[in-house]
Amino acid sequence: MKITILGTRGEVKESAAGHIKHSGVLVDQAILFDIGEREFLGIRPEAIFIAHLHPDHAFLILEPAKIETDIPIYAPEGHKNAEITVR
């Protein structure tokens, strides 16, 4: 199993090179836990799991987003800023 930490920064000031981006953990290039940054969608994992709806775990909470994707996205609940269509 290969785990890649994409980001760990919460809602705090950037403090180190590896602590710049919001939450994202990629497992075996297939499962992405959290989309703290819009750019993480470009990784194209097989599935995305959002731990909880805080802005550092789901960028779309502060940045309204219309996401059309064939990647299944699992979250504990919906949010008014997120329009997610899984094809």
Jmol script that loads the backbone (N, CA, C; Angstrom):
load data "model"
ATOM      1  N   MET A   1       0.845  -1.172   0.000  1.00  0.00           N
ATOM      2  CA  MET A   1       0.000   0.000   0.000  1.00  0.00           C
ATOM      3  C   MET A   1       0.892   1.237   0.000  1.00  0.00           C
ATOM      4  N   LYS A   2       0.561   2.183  -0.877  1.00  0.00           N
ATOM      5  CA  LYS A   2       1.302   3.439  -0.930  1.00  0.00           C
ATOM      6  C   LYS A   2       0.375   4.577  -0.522  1.00  0.00           C
ATOM      7  N   ILE A   3       0.790   5.328   0.476  1.00  0.00           N
ATOM      8  CA  ILE A   3       0.016   6.474   0.951  1.00  0.00           C
ATOM      9  C   ILE A   3       0.794   7.747   0.649  1.00  0.00           C
ATOM     10  N   THR A   4       0.122   8.693  -0.015  1.00  0.00           N
ATOM     11  CA  THR A   4       0.730   9.975  -0.340  1.00  0.00           C
ATOM     12  C   THR A   4      -0.051  11.070   0.371  1.00  0.00           C
ATOM     13  N   ILE A   5       0.620  11.830   1.198  1.00  0.00           N
ATOM     14  CA  ILE A   5      -0.011  12.959   1.887  1.00  0.00           C
ATOM     15  C   ILE A   5       0.051  14.162   0.948  1.00  0.00           C
ATOM     16  N   LEU A   6      -1.097  14.636   0.510  1.00  0.00           N
ATOM     17  CA  LEU A   6      -1.173  15.772  -0.403  1.00  0.00           C
ATOM     18  C   LEU A   6      -1.244  17.097   0.341  1.00  0.00           C
ATOM     19  N   GLY A   7      -1.807  17.066   1.526  1.00  0.00           N
ATOM     20  CA  GLY A   7      -1.936  18.285   2.317  1.00  0.00           C
ATOM     21  C   GLY A   7      -2.389  17.958   3.718  1.00  0.00           C
ATOM     22  N   THR A   8      -1.974  18.809   4.653  1.00  0.00           N
ATOM     23  CA  THR A   8      -2.334  18.600   6.060  1.00  0.00           C
ATOM     24  C   THR A   8      -2.746  19.888   6.757  1.00  0.00           C
ATOM     25  N   ARG A   9      -2.694  20.991   6.033  1.00  0.00           N
ATOM     26  CA  ARG A   9      -2.962  22.272   6.674  1.00  0.00           C
ATOM     27  C   ARG A   9      -4.448  22.446   6.934  1.00  0.00           C
ATOM     28  N   GLY A  10      -4.784  22.741   8.143  1.00  0.00           N
ATOM     29  CA  GLY A  10      -6.162  23.069   8.485  1.00  0.00           C
ATOM     30  C   GLY A  10      -6.410  24.539   8.202  1.00  0.00           C
ATOM     31  N   GLU A  11      -7.247  25.148   8.949  1.00  0.00           N
ATOM     32  CA  GLU A  11      -7.546  26.573   8.784  1.00  0.00           C
ATOM     33  C   GLU A  11      -6.560  27.410   9.602  1.00  0.00           C
ATOM     34  N   VAL A  12      -5.289  27.144   9.378  1.00  0.00           N
ATOM     35  CA  VAL A  12      -4.231  27.880  10.060  1.00  0.00           C
ATOM     36  C   VAL A  12      -3.264  28.432   9.027  1.00  0.00           C
ATOM     37  N   LYS A  13      -2.417  29.324   9.448  1.00  0.00           N
ATOM     38  CA  LYS A  13      -1.432  29.936   8.564  1.00  0.00           C
ATOM     39  C   LYS A  13      -0.430  28.884   8.081  1.00  0.00           C
ATOM     40  N   GLU A  14       0.000  29.008   6.802  1.00  0.00           N
ATOM     41  CA  GLU A  14       1.008  28.099   6.269  1.00  0.00           C
ATOM     42  C   GLU A  14       2.269  28.214   7.114  1.00  0.00           C
ATOM     43  N   SER A  15       2.850  27.055   7.468  1.00  0.00           N
ATOM     44  CA  SER A  15       3.999  27.109   8.363  1.00  0.00           C
ATOM     45  C   SER A  15       5.205  26.317   7.868  1.00  0.00           C
ATOM     46  N   ALA A  16       5.030  25.448   6.895  1.00  0.00           N
ATOM     47  CA  ALA A  16       6.139  24.659   6.384  1.00  0.00           C
ATOM     48  C   ALA A  16       5.794  24.167   4.984  1.00  0.00           C
ATOM     49  N   ALA A  17       6.807  23.819   4.218  1.00  0.00           N
ATOM     50  CA  ALA A  17       6.600  23.401   2.828  1.00  0.00           C
ATOM     51  C   ALA A  17       5.599  22.254   2.707  1.00  0.00           C
ATOM     52  N   GLY A  18       5.661  21.279   3.569  1.00  0.00           N
ATOM     53  CA  GLY A  18       4.746  20.150   3.512  1.00  0.00           C
ATOM     54  C   GLY A  18       3.409  20.417   4.176  1.00  0.00           C
ATOM     55  N   HIS A  19       3.233  21.628   4.638  1.00  0.00           N
ATOM     56  CA  HIS A  19       2.034  21.982   5.397  1.00  0.00           C
ATOM     57  C   HIS A  19       1.324  23.156   4.721  1.00  0.00           C
ATOM     58  N   ILE A  20       1.392  23.196   3.391  1.00  0.00           N
ATOM     59  CA  ILE A  20       0.847  24.329   2.635  1.00  0.00           C
ATOM     60  C   ILE A  20      -0.592  24.084   2.184  1.00  0.00           C
ATOM     61  N   LYS A  21      -0.885  22.899   1.705  1.00  0.00           N
ATOM     62  CA  LYS A  21      -2.201  22.615   1.136  1.00  0.00           C
ATOM     63  C   LYS A  21      -3.132  22.013   2.172  1.00  0.00           C
ATOM     64  N   HIS A  22      -4.433  22.206   1.929  1.00  0.00           N
ATOM     65  CA  HIS A  22      -5.437  21.630   2.815  1.00  0.00           C
ATOM     66  C   HIS A  22      -5.496  20.111   2.642  1.00  0.00           C
ATOM     67  N   SER A  23      -6.285  19.470   3.453  1.00  0.00           N
ATOM     68  CA  SER A  23      -6.307  18.018   3.609  1.00  0.00           C
ATOM     69  C   SER A  23      -6.506  17.232   2.314  1.00  0.00           C
ATOM     70  N   GLY A  24      -5.674  16.223   2.182  1.00  0.00           N
ATOM     71  CA  GLY A  24      -5.785  15.272   1.085  1.00  0.00           C
ATOM     72  C   GLY A  24      -4.834  14.115   1.331  1.00  0.00           C
ATOM     73  N   VAL A  25      -5.360  12.907   1.275  1.00  0.00           N
ATOM     74  CA  VAL A  25      -4.547  11.710   1.448  1.00  0.00           C
ATOM     75  C   VAL A  25      -4.920  10.749   0.319  1.00  0.00           C
ATOM     76  N   LEU A  26      -3.920  10.357  -0.456  1.00  0.00           N
ATOM     77  CA  LEU A  26      -4.135   9.476  -1.598  1.00  0.00           C
ATOM     78  C   LEU A  26      -3.592   8.090  -1.265  1.00  0.00           C
ATOM     79  N   VAL A  27      -4.419   7.074  -1.447  1.00  0.00           N
ATOM     80  CA  VAL A  27      -4.035   5.691  -1.154  1.00  0.00           C
ATOM     81  C   VAL A  27      -3.966   4.918  -2.468  1.00  0.00           C
ATOM     82  N   ASP A  28      -2.793   4.394  -2.759  1.00  0.00           N
ATOM     83  CA  ASP A  28      -2.563   3.574  -3.960  1.00  0.00           C
ATOM     84  C   ASP A  28      -3.044   4.233  -5.255  1.00  0.00           C
ATOM     85  N   GLN A  29      -2.941   5.535  -5.347  1.00  0.00           N
ATOM     86  CA  GLN A  29      -3.377   6.264  -6.540  1.00  0.00           C
ATOM     87  C   GLN A  29      -4.842   5.973  -6.882  1.00  0.00           C
ATOM     88  N   ALA A  30      -5.594   5.382  -5.947  1.00  0.00           N
ATOM     89  CA  ALA A  30      -6.953   4.947  -6.252  1.00  0.00           C
ATOM     90  C   ALA A  30      -8.019   5.582  -5.376  1.00  0.00           C
ATOM     91  N   ILE A  31      -7.707   5.837  -4.125  1.00  0.00           N
ATOM     92  CA  ILE A  31      -8.698   6.382  -3.201  1.00  0.00           C
ATOM     93  C   ILE A  31      -8.161   7.686  -2.630  1.00  0.00           C
ATOM     94  N   LEU A  32      -8.958   8.726  -2.742  1.00  0.00           N
ATOM     95  CA  LEU A  32      -8.584  10.034  -2.211  1.00  0.00           C
ATOM     96  C   LEU A  32      -9.472  10.349  -1.016  1.00  0.00           C
ATOM     97  N   PHE A  33      -8.854  10.588   0.105  1.00  0.00           N
ATOM     98  CA  PHE A  33      -9.572  11.010   1.294  1.00  0.00           C
ATOM     99  C   PHE A  33      -9.444  12.522   1.389  1.00  0.00           C
ATOM    100  N   ASP A  34     -10.532  13.224   1.231  1.00  0.00           N
ATOM    101  CA  ASP A  34     -10.660  14.676   1.317  1.00  0.00           C
ATOM    102  C   ASP A  34     -10.182  15.384   0.054  1.00  0.00           C
ATOM    103  N   ILE A  35     -10.904  16.452  -0.274  1.00  0.00           N
ATOM    104  CA  ILE A  35     -10.534  17.309  -1.407  1.00  0.00           C
ATOM    105  C   ILE A  35     -10.406  18.737  -0.884  1.00  0.00           C
ATOM    106  N   GLY A  36      -9.382  18.934  -0.079  1.00  0.00           N
ATOM    107  CA  GLY A  36      -9.130  20.245   0.501  1.00  0.00           C
ATOM    108  C   GLY A  36      -8.734  21.286  -0.531  1.00  0.00           C
ATOM    109  N   GLU A  37      -8.290  20.838  -1.685  1.00  0.00           N
ATOM    110  CA  GLU A  37      -7.885  21.731  -2.776  1.00  0.00           C
ATOM    111  C   GLU A  37      -8.560  21.275  -4.067  1.00  0.00           C
ATOM    112  N   ARG A  38      -9.028  22.231  -4.868  1.00  0.00           N
ATOM    113  CA  ARG A  38      -9.678  21.912  -6.141  1.00  0.00           C
ATOM    114  C   ARG A  38      -8.762  21.064  -7.034  1.00  0.00           C
ATOM    115  N   GLU A  39      -7.473  21.348  -7.017  1.00  0.00           N
ATOM    116  CA  GLU A  39      -6.534  20.639  -7.889  1.00  0.00           C
ATOM    117  C   GLU A  39      -6.485  19.129  -7.621  1.00  0.00           C
ATOM    118  N   PHE A  40      -6.892  18.686  -6.448  1.00  0.00           N
ATOM    119  CA  PHE A  40      -6.876  17.258  -6.127  1.00  0.00           C
ATOM    120  C   PHE A  40      -7.808  16.465  -7.036  1.00  0.00           C
ATOM    121  N   LEU A  41      -8.837  17.110  -7.589  1.00  0.00           N
ATOM    122  CA  LEU A  41      -9.747  16.423  -8.501  1.00  0.00           C
ATOM    123  C   LEU A  41      -9.017  15.953  -9.758  1.00  0.00           C
ATOM    124  N   GLY A  42      -7.939  16.637 -10.122  1.00  0.00           N
ATOM    125  CA  GLY A  42      -7.170  16.276 -11.309  1.00  0.00           C
ATOM    126  C   GLY A  42      -6.402  14.973 -11.170  1.00  0.00           C
ATOM    127  N   ILE A  43      -6.307  14.445  -9.988  1.00  0.00           N
ATOM    128  CA  ILE A  43      -5.594  13.186  -9.757  1.00  0.00           C
ATOM    129  C   ILE A  43      -6.353  12.012 -10.367  1.00  0.00           C
ATOM    130  N   ARG A  44      -7.665  12.136 -10.449  1.00  0.00           N
ATOM    131  CA  ARG A  44      -8.543  11.122 -11.030  1.00  0.00           C
ATOM    132  C   ARG A  44      -8.481   9.781 -10.293  1.00  0.00           C
ATOM    133  N   PRO A  45      -8.727   9.788  -8.979  1.00  0.00           N
ATOM    134  CA  PRO A  45      -8.769   8.511  -8.255  1.00  0.00           C
ATOM    135  C   PRO A  45     -10.031   7.740  -8.625  1.00  0.00           C
ATOM    136  N   GLU A  46     -10.133   6.521  -8.150  1.00  0.00           N
ATOM    137  CA  GLU A  46     -11.317   5.700  -8.412  1.00  0.00           C
ATOM    138  C   GLU A  46     -12.494   6.117  -7.532  1.00  0.00           C
ATOM    139  N   ALA A  47     -12.205   6.694  -6.354  1.00  0.00           N
ATOM    140  CA  ALA A  47     -13.254   7.143  -5.440  1.00  0.00           C
ATOM    141  C   ALA A  47     -12.696   8.231  -4.528  1.00  0.00           C
ATOM    142  N   ILE A  48     -13.597   9.102  -4.065  1.00  0.00           N
ATOM    143  CA  ILE A  48     -13.235  10.173  -3.132  1.00  0.00           C
ATOM    144  C   ILE A  48     -14.130  10.058  -1.908  1.00  0.00           C
ATOM    145  N   PHE A  49     -13.517  10.110  -0.742  1.00  0.00           N
ATOM    146  CA  PHE A  49     -14.243  10.103   0.524  1.00  0.00           C
ATOM    147  C   PHE A  49     -13.942  11.405   1.245  1.00  0.00           C
ATOM    148  N   ILE A  50     -14.986  12.126   1.643  1.00  0.00           N
ATOM    149  CA  ILE A  50     -14.810  13.365   2.400  1.00  0.00           C
ATOM    150  C   ILE A  50     -15.134  13.051   3.857  1.00  0.00           C
ATOM    151  N   ALA A  51     -14.152  13.253   4.725  1.00  0.00           N
ATOM    152  CA  ALA A  51     -14.300  12.894   6.139  1.00  0.00           C
ATOM    153  C   ALA A  51     -15.434  13.676   6.797  1.00  0.00           C
ATOM    154  N   HIS A  52     -15.426  14.984   6.615  1.00  0.00           N
ATOM    155  CA  HIS A  52     -16.477  15.834   7.160  1.00  0.00           C
ATOM    156  C   HIS A  52     -16.433  17.160   6.418  1.00  0.00           C
ATOM    157  N   LEU A  53     -17.506  17.902   6.501  1.00  0.00           N
ATOM    158  CA  LEU A  53     -17.649  19.107   5.685  1.00  0.00           C
ATOM    159  C   LEU A  53     -17.122  20.358   6.380  1.00  0.00           C
ATOM    160  N   HIS A  54     -15.826  20.387   6.560  1.00  0.00           N
ATOM    161  CA  HIS A  54     -15.117  21.595   6.966  1.00  0.00           C
ATOM    162  C   HIS A  54     -14.320  22.052   5.757  1.00  0.00           C
ATOM    163  N   PRO A  55     -14.085  23.348   5.602  1.00  0.00           N
ATOM    164  CA  PRO A  55     -13.425  23.859   4.403  1.00  0.00           C
ATOM    165  C   PRO A  55     -12.048  23.264   4.122  1.00  0.00           C
ATOM    166  N   ASP A  56     -11.322  22.862   5.154  1.00  0.00           N
ATOM    167  CA  ASP A  56      -9.994  22.300   4.899  1.00  0.00           C
ATOM    168  C   ASP A  56     -10.061  20.848   4.416  1.00  0.00           C
ATOM    169  N   HIS A  57     -11.228  20.227   4.476  1.00  0.00           N
ATOM    170  CA  HIS A  57     -11.403  18.862   3.989  1.00  0.00           C
ATOM    171  C   HIS A  57     -12.210  18.817   2.694  1.00  0.00           C
ATOM    172  N   ALA A  58     -12.924  19.894   2.383  1.00  0.00           N
ATOM    173  CA  ALA A  58     -13.741  19.976   1.174  1.00  0.00           C
ATOM    174  C   ALA A  58     -13.747  21.427   0.705  1.00  0.00           C
ATOM    175  N   PHE A  59     -12.909  21.728  -0.291  1.00  0.00           N
ATOM    176  CA  PHE A  59     -12.742  23.105  -0.759  1.00  0.00           C
ATOM    177  C   PHE A  59     -14.059  23.765  -1.122  1.00  0.00           C
ATOM    178  N   LEU A  60     -15.021  22.981  -1.575  1.00  0.00           N
ATOM    179  CA  LEU A  60     -16.259  23.555  -2.088  1.00  0.00           C
ATOM    180  C   LEU A  60     -17.147  24.172  -1.018  1.00  0.00           C
ATOM    181  N   ILE A  61     -16.816  24.021   0.239  1.00  0.00           N
ATOM    182  CA  ILE A  61     -17.606  24.640   1.297  1.00  0.00           C
ATOM    183  C   ILE A  61     -17.482  26.162   1.234  1.00  0.00           C
ATOM    184  N   LEU A  62     -16.274  26.664   0.963  1.00  0.00           N
ATOM    185  CA  LEU A  62     -16.065  28.113   0.852  1.00  0.00           C
ATOM    186  C   LEU A  62     -16.110  28.604  -0.585  1.00  0.00           C
ATOM    187  N   GLU A  63     -15.936  27.704  -1.522  1.00  0.00           N
ATOM    188  CA  GLU A  63     -15.879  28.052  -2.937  1.00  0.00           C
ATOM    189  C   GLU A  63     -16.964  27.264  -3.658  1.00  0.00           C
ATOM    190  N   PRO A  64     -18.129  27.862  -3.841  1.00  0.00           N
ATOM    191  CA  PRO A  64     -19.207  27.115  -4.490  1.00  0.00           C
ATOM    192  C   PRO A  64     -18.711  26.433  -5.763  1.00  0.00           C
ATOM    193  N   ALA A  65     -19.077  25.181  -5.924  1.00  0.00           N
ATOM    194  CA  ALA A  65     -18.555  24.414  -7.039  1.00  0.00           C
ATOM    195  C   ALA A  65     -19.636  23.543  -7.655  1.00  0.00           C
ATOM    196  N   LYS A  66     -19.585  23.488  -8.962  1.00  0.00           N
ATOM    197  CA  LYS A  66     -20.411  22.532  -9.690  1.00  0.00           C
ATOM    198  C   LYS A  66     -19.428  21.500 -10.218  1.00  0.00           C
ATOM    199  N   ILE A  67     -19.526  20.305  -9.696  1.00  0.00           N
ATOM    200  CA  ILE A  67     -18.584  19.260 -10.055  1.00  0.00           C
ATOM    201  C   ILE A  67     -19.324  18.193 -10.837  1.00  0.00           C
ATOM    202  N   GLU A  68     -18.884  17.963 -12.077  1.00  0.00           N
ATOM    203  CA  GLU A  68     -19.418  16.868 -12.879  1.00  0.00           C
ATOM    204  C   GLU A  68     -18.271  15.894 -13.070  1.00  0.00           C
ATOM    205  N   THR A  69     -18.457  14.692 -12.601  1.00  0.00           N
ATOM    206  CA  THR A  69     -17.377  13.722 -12.643  1.00  0.00           C
ATOM    207  C   THR A  69     -17.927  12.313 -12.725  1.00  0.00           C
ATOM    208  N   ASP A  70     -17.102  11.401 -13.168  1.00  0.00           N
ATOM    209  CA  ASP A  70     -17.466   9.991 -13.139  1.00  0.00           C
ATOM    210  C   ASP A  70     -16.839   9.312 -11.926  1.00  0.00           C
ATOM    211  N   ILE A  71     -16.196  10.093 -11.063  1.00  0.00           N
ATOM    212  CA  ILE A  71     -15.592   9.574  -9.841  1.00  0.00           C
ATOM    213  C   ILE A  71     -16.650   9.595  -8.736  1.00  0.00           C
ATOM    214  N   PRO A  72     -16.931   8.469  -8.109  1.00  0.00           N
ATOM    215  CA  PRO A  72     -17.880   8.474  -6.992  1.00  0.00           C
ATOM    216  C   PRO A  72     -17.323   9.308  -5.832  1.00  0.00           C
ATOM    217  N   ILE A  73     -18.149  10.194  -5.287  1.00  0.00           N
ATOM    218  CA  ILE A  73     -17.755  11.024  -4.153  1.00  0.00           C
ATOM    219  C   ILE A  73     -18.699  10.704  -3.000  1.00  0.00           C
ATOM    220  N   TYR A  74     -18.113  10.339  -1.874  1.00  0.00           N
ATOM    221  CA  TYR A  74     -18.891   9.974  -0.696  1.00  0.00           C
ATOM    222  C   TYR A  74     -18.637  11.006   0.398  1.00  0.00           C
ATOM    223  N   ALA A  75     -19.708  11.539   0.960  1.00  0.00           N
ATOM    224  CA  ALA A  75     -19.614  12.526   2.033  1.00  0.00           C
ATOM    225  C   ALA A  75     -20.702  12.226   3.056  1.00  0.00           C
ATOM    226  N   PRO A  76     -20.502  12.673   4.291  1.00  0.00           N
ATOM    227  CA  PRO A  76     -21.485  12.362   5.329  1.00  0.00           C
ATOM    228  C   PRO A  76     -22.822  13.080   5.145  1.00  0.00           C
ATOM    229  N   GLU A  77     -22.836  14.141   4.345  1.00  0.00           N
ATOM    230  CA  GLU A  77     -24.060  14.909   4.121  1.00  0.00           C
ATOM    231  C   GLU A  77     -23.858  15.831   2.931  1.00  0.00           C
ATOM    232  N   GLY A  78     -24.913  16.424   2.452  1.00  0.00           N
ATOM    233  CA  GLY A  78     -24.808  17.383   1.363  1.00  0.00           C
ATOM    234  C   GLY A  78     -24.509  18.782   1.898  1.00  0.00           C
ATOM    235  N   HIS A  79     -24.249  19.707   0.994  1.00  0.00           N
ATOM    236  CA  HIS A  79     -23.985  21.091   1.382  1.00  0.00           C
ATOM    237  C   HIS A  79     -24.518  22.012   0.298  1.00  0.00           C
ATOM    238  N   LYS A  80     -25.022  23.159   0.687  1.00  0.00           N
ATOM    239  CA  LYS A  80     -25.645  24.089  -0.269  1.00  0.00           C
ATOM    240  C   LYS A  80     -24.676  24.574  -1.346  1.00  0.00           C
ATOM    241  N   ASN A  81     -23.369  24.589  -1.082  1.00  0.00           N
ATOM    242  CA  ASN A  81     -22.399  25.049  -2.075  1.00  0.00           C
ATOM    243  C   ASN A  81     -21.964  23.954  -3.038  1.00  0.00           C
ATOM    244  N   ALA A  82     -22.350  22.736  -2.787  1.00  0.00           N
ATOM    245  CA  ALA A  82     -21.857  21.627  -3.589  1.00  0.00           C
ATOM    246  C   ALA A  82     -22.941  21.054  -4.470  1.00  0.00           C
ATOM    247  N   GLU A  83     -22.733  21.158  -5.749  1.00  0.00           N
ATOM    248  CA  GLU A  83     -23.605  20.482  -6.702  1.00  0.00           C
ATOM    249  C   GLU A  83     -22.729  19.437  -7.371  1.00  0.00           C
ATOM    250  N   ILE A  84     -22.858  18.200  -6.931  1.00  0.00           N
ATOM    251  CA  ILE A  84     -22.012  17.131  -7.424  1.00  0.00           C
ATOM    252  C   ILE A  84     -22.871  16.181  -8.250  1.00  0.00           C
ATOM    253  N   THR A  85     -22.479  15.991  -9.492  1.00  0.00           N
ATOM    254  CA  THR A  85     -23.167  15.058 -10.376  1.00  0.00           C
ATOM    255  C   THR A  85     -22.198  13.950 -10.726  1.00  0.00           C
ATOM    256  N   VAL A  86     -22.522  12.745 -10.332  1.00  0.00           N
ATOM    257  CA  VAL A  86     -21.694  11.593 -10.680  1.00  0.00           C
ATOM    258  C   VAL A  86     -22.347  10.901 -11.866  1.00  0.00           C
ATOM    259  N   ARG A  87     -21.611  10.859 -12.975  1.00  0.00           N
ATOM    260  CA  ARG A  87     -22.150  10.260 -14.202  1.00  0.00           C
ATOM    261  C   ARG A  87     -21.998   8.757 -14.174  1.00  0.00           C
TER     262      ARG A  87
END
end "model"
wireframe off; spacefill off
backbone 0.3
color backbone group
